[in-house]
Amino acid sequence: MISLNKAKILYQEGKPFRPDLNDFLDGLYFYSEMEFWYKGLNCCLYLRSNMNKKIEFGWSPENVYFFLDKEAFIQNAKIGDELVKDIWDKVENPKYM
């Protein structure tokens, strides 16, 4: 989920090959389905064809949210009271489904 150039930089810096939030969302636009875990919640993202609700994000039927684009997701997506962008370093197993 990360580019070869970024992987080389991470390797040189001794950092793990872990996608940042932008890499993860780029993966969503490639695979159309992504997931990660946070505090026991399996959080899923789907790319939808409805242009008014492009990104679907949720972890249960009661917790489903929609965003117009990548930037709207980055600025507004929350799990409880926490913005996803602020807790990204704590999520587990970010990957495509």
C-alpha distances in whole Angstrom, upper triangle without the diagonal:
4,7,9,12,10,10,13,14,13,15,18,18,18,15,13,9,8,6,9,11,10,6,7,10,8,6,10,11,10,10,13,13,11,12,13,16,19,22,23,21,19,17,16,15,16,16,20,22,25,25,26,24,21,18,20,19,21,22,25,27,29,26,24,24,23,22,22,19,16,19,21,18,18,21,23,21,22,23,26,27,24,22,18,17,20,19,15,16,18,15,14,12,9,8,9,12
4,7,8,6,6,10,11,10,12,15,15,15,13,11,7,8,6,9,11,10,6,8,11,9,9,12,13,12,13,16,16,14,15,16,19,21,24,25,24,21,20,19,18,19,19,23,25,27,26,28,26,23,20,22,21,23,24,28,30,32,28,27,26,25,23,24,20,17,19,22,19,18,22,23,22,24,24,28,28,25,22,19,17,20,19,15,15,18,16,16,14,12,11,12,16
4,5,5,6,9,10,10,12,14,15,16,14,13,10,11,9,11,14,12,8,11,13,11,11,14,14,13,15,18,18,17,19,19,22,24,28,28,27,25,23,22,21,21,21,24,26,29,28,30,28,24,23,25,24,27,28,31,33,35,32,30,29,27,25,25,21,18,20,23,22,20,24,26,24,27,27,31,31,28,25,22,20,23,22,19,19,21,20,20,18,15,14,15,19
4,5,5,6,9,10,10,12,14,15,14,13,10,12,12,14,17,15,12,15,17,14,14,18,18,16,18,21,22,20,22,22,25,27,30,31,30,28,26,25,24,25,24,28,29,32,31,33,31,28,26,28,28,30,31,34,37,38,35,33,32,31,29,29,25,22,24,27,25,24,27,29,28,30,31,34,35,31,28,25,23,26,25,21,21,24,22,22,20,18,17,18,21
4,5,5,6,9,10,11,13,14,14,14,11,13,13,14,17,15,13,16,18,15,16,20,19,18,20,23,24,22,24,24,26,28,31,32,32,30,28,27,26,27,26,29,31,33,32,34,32,29,27,30,29,31,32,36,38,40,36,35,33,32,29,29,25,22,23,27,25,23,27,29,28,30,31,35,35,31,28,25,23,25,25,21,21,24,23,23,21,20,19,20,24
4,5,5,6,8,10,11,12,11,11,9,10,9,11,14,12,10,13,15,14,14,18,18,17,19,22,22,20,21,21,23,25,28,29,28,27,25,25,23,25,24,28,30,32,31,32,30,27,25,27,26,29,30,33,36,37,33,32,30,29,27,27,24,20,21,24,23,21,24,26,25,27,28,31,31,27,25,22,20,21,21,18,17,20,20,20,19,17,17,19,22
4,5,5,6,9,10,10,9,9,6,9,10,12,15,14,12,14,17,15,15,19,20,18,20,22,22,20,21,20,23,24,27,28,28,26,25,25,24,25,25,29,31,34,33,34,32,29,27,28,27,29,30,33,36,37,34,33,32,31,29,29,26,22,24,27,25,23,26,28,27,28,29,32,32,28,26,23,21,23,22,18,17,20,19,19,17,16,16,18,21
4,6,5,6,9,10,10,11,9,12,13,15,18,17,15,18,20,18,19,22,23,21,23,26,26,24,25,24,26,27,30,32,31,30,29,28,28,29,29,33,34,37,36,37,35,32,30,32,31,33,33,37,40,41,37,36,35,34,32,32,29,25,27,30,28,26,29,31,30,31,32,35,35,31,29,26,24,25,25,22,20,23,23,22,21,20,20,22,25
4,5,5,6,9,9,10,10,12,13,13,17,16,14,17,20,18,19,23,23,22,24,27,27,24,25,24,26,27,30,31,31,30,28,28,28,29,29,33,35,37,36,37,35,32,30,32,30,32,33,37,39,40,37,36,34,34,31,32,28,24,25,28,27,24,27,29,28,30,31,34,33,29,27,25,22,23,23,20,18,21,22,22,21,20,20,23,26
4,5,5,6,5,7,6,9,10,12,15,15,13,16,19,18,18,21,23,22,23,26,25,22,22,21,23,23,26,28,28,27,26,26,26,28,28,32,34,36,35,36,34,31,29,30,28,30,30,34,37,38,34,34,32,32,30,31,27,24,24,27,25,23,26,28,27,28,28,31,31,27,25,22,20,21,20,17,15,18,19,18,18,17,18,21,24
4,5,5,6,7,8,11,13,15,19,19,16,19,22,21,20,24,25,24,25,28,27,24,24,23,25,26,28,29,30,29,28,28,28,30,31,34,37,39,38,39,37,34,31,33,31,32,33,36,39,40,37,36,35,35,33,34,31,27,28,31,29,26,29,31,30,31,31,34,34,30,28,25,23,24,23,20,18,21,21,20,19,19,20,22,25
4,5,8,10,11,14,16,17,21,21,19,21,24,23,23,27,28,27,28,31,30,27,28,26,28,28,31,32,33,32,31,31,31,33,33,37,39,41,40,41,39,36,34,36,34,35,36,39,42,43,40,39,38,38,36,36,33,29,29,33,31,28,31,33,32,33,33,36,36,32,30,28,25,26,25,22,20,23,24,23,22,22,23,26,29
4,5,9,11,13,15,15,19,19,18,20,23,23,23,26,28,27,28,30,30,27,26,25,26,26,28,30,31,30,29,30,30,32,33,36,39,41,39,40,38,35,33,34,32,34,34,38,41,41,38,37,36,36,34,35,31,28,28,31,29,26,28,31,30,30,31,33,33,29,27,25,23,23,22,20,17,20,21,21,21,21,22,25,29
4,7,9,12,15,16,19,20,19,20,24,23,23,26,28,27,28,30,29,26,25,23,24,25,27,28,29,29,28,29,30,32,33,37,39,41,40,41,39,36,33,34,32,33,33,36,40,40,37,37,36,36,35,36,32,29,29,32,30,27,29,32,30,30,30,33,33,29,28,25,23,23,22,19,16,19,20,19,19,20,21,24,27
4,7,8,11,12,16,17,15,17,20,20,20,23,25,24,25,27,26,23,22,20,21,21,23,25,26,25,25,26,26,28,29,33,36,38,37,38,35,32,30,30,28,29,29,33,36,37,33,33,32,33,31,32,29,25,26,28,26,23,26,28,26,27,26,29,29,25,24,21,19,19,18,16,13,15,16,16,16,16,18,21,24
4,6,9,11,15,16,14,15,18,19,18,21,23,22,22,24,23,20,19,17,18,19,21,22,23,22,22,23,23,26,27,31,34,36,35,36,33,30,27,28,26,27,26,30,33,34,31,31,30,31,29,31,28,24,25,27,25,22,25,27,25,25,25,28,28,24,23,20,19,19,17,14,12,14,14,13,13,13,15,18,21
4,7,10,13,14,11,12,16,15,14,17,20,18,19,21,20,17,17,15,17,19,22,22,23,21,21,21,21,23,24,28,30,33,32,33,31,28,25,26,24,25,25,29,32,33,30,29,29,29,27,29,25,22,23,26,23,21,24,26,24,25,24,28,28,24,23,19,18,19,18,14,13,15,14,13,12,11,12,15,18
4,7,10,11,9,9,13,13,12,15,18,17,17,19,18,14,14,12,14,15,18,19,19,18,17,18,18,20,21,25,28,30,30,31,28,25,22,23,21,22,22,25,29,29,26,26,25,25,24,25,22,19,20,22,20,18,21,22,20,21,21,24,24,21,19,16,15,16,14,11,9,12,11,10,9,8,10,13,16
4,6,8,5,6,9,10,9,12,14,14,15,16,15,12,12,11,14,15,19,20,19,17,16,16,15,18,18,22,25,27,26,27,24,21,19,20,18,20,20,24,27,28,24,23,22,22,21,22,19,15,17,19,16,14,18,20,18,19,19,23,23,19,17,14,13,15,13,10,10,12,11,11,10,8,9,12,15
4,5,5,6,9,10,11,13,15,15,16,17,16,13,13,12,14,15,18,20,19,18,16,16,15,18,18,22,25,26,25,26,23,21,18,19,17,19,20,24,27,27,23,22,21,21,19,20,17,13,14,17,14,12,15,17,15,16,17,21,21,17,14,11,9,11,11,7,8,11,10,12,12,9,11,14,17
4,5,5,6,9,10,11,13,14,15,15,14,12,12,11,14,14,17,19,17,16,14,14,12,15,16,19,22,23,22,22,20,17,14,16,14,16,18,21,24,24,20,19,17,17,15,17,14,10,11,13,10,8,11,13,12,13,15,18,18,15,12,9,7,10,10,7,9,11,10,12,12,9,11,13,16
4,5,5,6,9,10,11,12,14,15,15,13,14,14,17,17,21,23,21,19,16,16,14,15,15,18,21,22,20,21,19,16,14,16,15,18,20,24,26,26,23,21,19,18,15,16,12,8,10,12,11,9,12,14,13,16,18,21,21,18,14,12,10,13,14,10,12,15,14,16,15,12,13,14,17
4,6,5,6,9,10,11,12,13,14,11,13,13,16,18,21,22,21,19,16,15,14,15,15,19,21,23,22,23,21,18,15,17,17,19,21,24,26,27,24,22,21,20,17,18,15,11,13,16,13,12,16,17,16,18,19,23,23,20,17,14,12,15,15,12,13,16,14,15,13,10,10,12,15
4,5,5,6,9,10,10,11,10,8,9,10,13,15,18,19,17,15,13,12,10,12,13,16,19,21,20,21,19,16,13,14,13,15,17,20,23,24,20,19,18,17,15,17,14,10,13,15,12,11,15,16,14,16,17,20,21,18,15,12,11,14,14,10,12,14,12,12,11,7,7,9,12
4,5,5,7,9,10,10,10,8,10,12,15,16,20,21,18,16,13,12,9,10,10,14,16,18,17,18,15,12,10,12,12,15,17,20,22,23,19,17,16,14,12,13,10,7,10,12,9,9,13,14,12,15,16,20,21,18,15,12,11,15,15,12,15,16,14,15,14,10,10,10,13
4,5,5,6,9,10,11,10,13,14,18,20,23,24,22,19,17,15,12,12,11,15,16,18,17,19,17,14,12,15,15,18,20,23,25,26,23,20,19,17,15,15,11,9,11,14,12,12,16,17,16,19,20,24,24,22,18,15,14,18,18,15,17,19,17,18,16,12,11,11,14
4,5,5,6,8,8,7,10,12,16,18,22,22,20,17,15,13,10,11,10,14,16,19,19,20,18,15,13,14,14,17,19,22,23,25,22,20,19,18,16,17,14,11,14,16,14,14,18,19,17,19,20,24,25,22,19,16,16,19,19,15,17,19,16,16,14,10,8,7,11
4,5,5,5,6,6,9,12,15,18,21,21,19,16,13,10,7,7,7,11,13,15,15,17,14,11,9,11,11,14,16,19,20,22,19,17,16,14,13,14,11,9,13,14,12,13,17,17,15,17,18,22,23,21,18,15,15,19,18,15,18,19,16,16,14,11,9,7,10
4,6,6,8,9,13,16,19,21,25,25,22,19,16,14,10,9,7,10,12,14,14,16,14,10,10,12,14,17,19,22,23,25,22,19,17,15,13,13,10,9,13,14,13,14,17,18,17,20,21,25,26,24,21,18,18,21,21,18,21,22,20,20,18,14,13,11,13
4,6,8,10,13,16,20,22,26,26,23,20,18,15,12,11,9,12,14,17,17,19,17,14,13,15,16,19,21,24,25,27,24,21,20,18,17,17,14,13,16,18,16,17,21,22,20,23,24,27,29,26,23,20,20,24,23,20,22,23,20,20,18,14,12,9,12
4,5,7,11,14,18,21,24,23,21,18,16,12,10,9,9,12,13,17,17,20,17,14,13,14,15,17,19,21,22,25,22,20,19,18,17,17,15,14,18,19,17,18,22,22,20,22,22,26,28,26,23,20,20,24,23,20,22,23,19,19,16,13,10,7,8
4,7,10,14,17,20,24,23,20,16,14,11,8,6,5,8,10,13,14,16,14,10,9,10,12,14,16,19,19,22,19,16,16,14,14,14,13,13,16,17,15,17,20,20,17,20,21,24,26,24,22,19,20,23,22,20,22,23,19,19,17,14,11,8,9
4,7,11,14,17,20,19,16,13,11,7,6,5,6,10,13,15,16,18,15,12,10,10,10,12,13,16,17,19,17,14,15,14,14,16,14,14,17,17,15,17,20,19,16,18,18,22,24,22,20,17,18,22,20,18,20,20,17,16,14,11,9,6,6
4,7,11,14,17,16,14,10,8,6,5,7,9,12,16,18,19,20,16,14,11,10,10,11,12,15,17,19,16,14,15,15,15,17,15,13,17,17,14,15,18,18,15,16,16,19,22,19,18,14,16,18,17,14,17,17,13,12,10,7,6,4,5
4,7,10,13,13,10,7,6,4,6,9,12,15,18,20,21,22,18,16,13,11,9,10,9,13,15,17,15,14,14,15,16,18,17,15,18,18,14,15,18,17,14,15,14,17,19,17,16,13,15,17,15,12,15,14,10,9,8,6,6,6,6
4,7,10,10,8,6,5,7,9,12,15,18,22,23,24,24,20,19,15,14,11,11,10,13,17,18,15,15,16,17,17,20,19,16,19,19,15,15,18,17,14,13,12,15,18,15,14,11,13,15,12,10,12,10,6,6,5,4,6,9,9
4,7,6,5,5,6,9,12,15,18,21,25,26,27,26,23,21,18,16,13,11,9,13,16,17,15,15,17,19,20,23,21,19,21,21,17,17,19,18,15,13,11,14,16,14,14,11,14,15,11,10,12,9,6,5,6,7,10,12,12
4,5,5,7,7,11,13,17,20,23,27,27,28,27,23,23,19,17,13,12,10,13,17,17,14,15,16,19,20,23,22,20,21,20,17,16,18,17,13,11,9,11,13,11,12,10,12,12,9,9,10,7,5,6,9,10,13,15,16
4,6,9,10,14,17,20,23,26,30,30,31,30,26,26,22,20,16,14,11,14,17,17,15,17,18,21,22,26,25,23,24,23,20,19,21,19,16,13,10,11,13,12,14,12,15,14,11,12,12,9,8,9,12,13,16,19,19
4,7,9,13,16,19,23,25,29,29,31,30,26,26,22,19,16,13,10,12,16,16,14,16,19,21,23,27,26,24,26,25,21,21,23,21,18,15,12,13,16,15,16,15,18,17,14,14,15,12,10,9,12,13,16,18,17
4,6,9,13,16,19,22,25,26,27,26,22,22,18,16,12,9,6,9,12,13,11,13,15,18,20,23,23,21,23,22,18,19,20,18,15,13,9,11,14,13,15,13,16,16,13,14,15,12,10,10,12,12,14,16,15
4,6,10,13,17,19,23,24,25,25,21,20,16,14,11,8,6,8,12,13,11,12,14,17,18,22,21,20,22,21,17,18,20,19,15,14,11,14,17,16,16,13,16,17,15,14,16,13,10,9,10,10,11,12,11
4,7,10,14,16,20,20,22,21,17,17,13,10,7,6,5,8,11,13,10,10,11,13,15,18,17,16,18,17,13,15,17,15,11,11,9,12,15,14,13,10,14,15,13,12,15,13,10,10,11,9,11,11,11
4,7,10,13,16,17,19,19,15,14,10,8,6,6,6,9,11,13,11,9,11,12,13,16,15,15,17,16,13,15,17,16,12,13,12,15,18,16,15,12,15,17,15,14,17,16,12,12,12,10,10,9,9
4,7,9,13,14,15,16,12,10,7,5,5,7,9,12,13,15,12,10,10,10,10,13,12,11,14,14,10,13,15,14,11,13,13,16,18,17,15,12,14,17,16,14,18,17,14,15,14,11,10,9,9
4,6,10,11,13,14,10,8,6,5,7,9,12,13,14,16,14,11,11,10,11,12,12,12,15,14,12,15,17,16,14,16,16,19,22,20,18,16,17,21,20,18,21,21,18,18,17,14,12,10,10
4,7,9,10,12,9,6,5,6,9,12,15,17,17,19,17,13,12,10,10,10,9,10,14,13,12,15,17,16,15,17,19,22,23,22,20,17,18,22,22,19,23,23,20,21,19,16,14,12,12
4,6,7,9,7,5,6,7,10,13,16,17,17,19,17,13,12,10,10,10,10,12,16,15,14,17,19,18,16,19,20,23,25,24,22,20,21,25,24,23,26,26,23,24,22,19,18,15,15
4,6,9,8,6,9,10,14,17,20,21,20,22,20,16,15,12,12,11,12,14,17,16,16,19,21,20,19,22,24,26,28,27,25,23,24,28,28,26,29,30,27,27,26,23,21,18,18
4,6,6,6,9,10,14,17,20,21,19,20,19,15,14,11,11,9,11,15,17,15,16,19,20,19,18,21,23,25,27,27,24,23,24,28,28,27,30,31,28,29,28,24,23,21,21
4,5,5,9,11,15,18,22,23,21,22,21,17,14,11,10,7,9,13,15,13,14,18,19,18,18,21,23,26,27,26,23,22,23,27,27,26,30,30,28,29,28,25,24,22,22
4,6,9,11,14,17,21,21,20,20,19,15,12,9,8,6,9,13,14,12,13,17,17,16,16,19,22,24,24,24,22,21,22,25,26,26,29,30,28,29,29,26,25,23,23
4,6,7,10,13,17,18,16,17,15,12,9,5,6,5,8,11,13,11,11,15,15,14,13,16,18,21,22,21,19,18,20,23,24,23,26,27,24,26,25,22,22,20,20
4,7,10,13,17,18,18,19,17,13,11,7,6,5,6,9,12,10,10,13,15,14,13,17,19,21,22,22,19,17,19,22,23,21,25,25,23,24,23,20,19,17,18
4,6,10,14,15,15,16,14,10,8,6,5,6,6,8,11,9,8,11,13,12,10,13,15,18,20,18,16,14,15,19,19,18,21,22,19,20,20,16,16,14,15
4,7,10,12,12,13,10,7,6,5,7,9,10,11,14,12,9,13,15,13,10,12,13,16,18,18,16,14,16,19,19,18,21,21,18,19,19,16,16,14,14
4,7,10,11,11,8,6,5,6,8,11,12,12,14,12,9,12,13,11,8,9,10,13,15,14,13,11,14,16,15,15,18,18,15,16,16,14,14,14,14
4,6,8,8,5,4,6,9,11,15,15,15,17,15,12,14,16,13,10,10,9,11,14,14,13,12,15,17,16,15,19,17,14,16,16,14,15,15,14
4,7,8,6,7,10,12,15,18,19,18,20,18,15,17,19,16,12,11,9,11,15,14,15,13,17,18,16,16,18,16,13,14,15,14,15,15,14
4,5,5,7,10,13,17,20,21,21,23,21,18,20,21,18,15,14,11,13,16,17,17,16,20,21,19,19,22,20,17,18,18,18,18,18,16
4,6,6,10,13,16,20,21,22,24,21,19,21,22,19,16,15,14,15,18,19,20,19,22,24,22,22,25,23,21,21,21,21,21,20,18
4,6,9,13,16,20,22,22,24,21,18,21,21,18,15,14,12,12,16,17,18,18,22,23,21,22,25,23,21,22,23,22,23,22,21
4,7,10,13,17,19,19,20,17,15,17,18,14,11,10,9,10,13,14,14,14,18,19,18,19,22,20,18,19,20,19,20,20,19
4,7,10,14,15,16,18,15,13,16,16,13,11,11,10,12,15,15,15,14,17,19,18,19,22,21,18,20,20,18,19,18,17
4,7,10,12,13,14,11,10,13,13,10,8,9,10,12,14,14,13,13,15,18,18,18,21,21,18,20,21,19,19,19,19
4,7,9,11,12,9,8,12,13,10,9,11,13,15,16,16,14,14,16,19,19,19,22,22,20,22,22,19,20,19,19
4,6,8,9,6,6,9,10,8,8,11,14,16,17,16,14,13,14,17,18,18,22,22,20,22,22,19,20,19,20
4,7,8,6,8,11,11,11,11,15,18,20,20,20,17,16,17,20,21,20,24,25,23,25,25,21,21,20,21
4,6,5,6,9,10,11,11,15,18,20,21,19,16,15,15,18,20,18,21,23,21,23,23,19,19,18,20
4,6,5,6,9,10,10,14,16,19,20,17,14,12,12,15,17,15,18,20,18,20,20,16,17,16,18
4,5,5,6,8,10,13,17,19,19,17,13,12,11,14,16,15,18,20,19,22,22,18,19,20,22
4,6,5,6,8,11,15,17,16,15,12,12,11,14,16,16,19,21,19,22,23,19,20,20,22
4,6,5,5,9,12,15,15,13,10,9,9,12,14,13,16,17,16,18,19,16,17,17,19
4,6,6,9,12,15,14,12,8,7,6,9,11,10,14,16,15,18,18,15,17,18,20
4,6,9,13,15,13,11,8,9,8,10,13,13,16,17,17,20,22,19,21,22,24
4,6,10,12,11,10,7,8,9,11,13,13,17,18,17,20,21,19,21,21,23
4,7,10,10,8,6,6,8,10,11,11,15,15,14,17,18,16,18,18,19
4,6,6,5,4,5,8,9,9,11,14,14,13,16,18,16,18,20,21
4,6,5,6,7,10,10,9,11,14,12,11,14,16,15,18,19,20
4,6,8,10,13,12,11,14,16,15,14,17,19,19,21,23,23
4,7,9,12,11,11,14,16,15,15,18,21,20,23,25,26
4,6,8,7,7,10,13,12,12,16,18,17,20,22,24
4,5,5,7,9,12,12,12,15,18,16,19,21,22
4,5,5,6,9,10,9,12,14,12,15,17,19
4,6,5,8,10,10,14,16,13,16,18,20
4,6,8,9,10,14,17,15,18,21,23
4,6,5,7,11,13,13,16,19,21
4,5,5,9,11,9,13,16,18
4,6,8,11,10,14,17,20
4,7,10,10,14,18,19
4,7,7,11,14,16
4,6,9,13,14
4,6,10,11
4,7,9
4,6
4
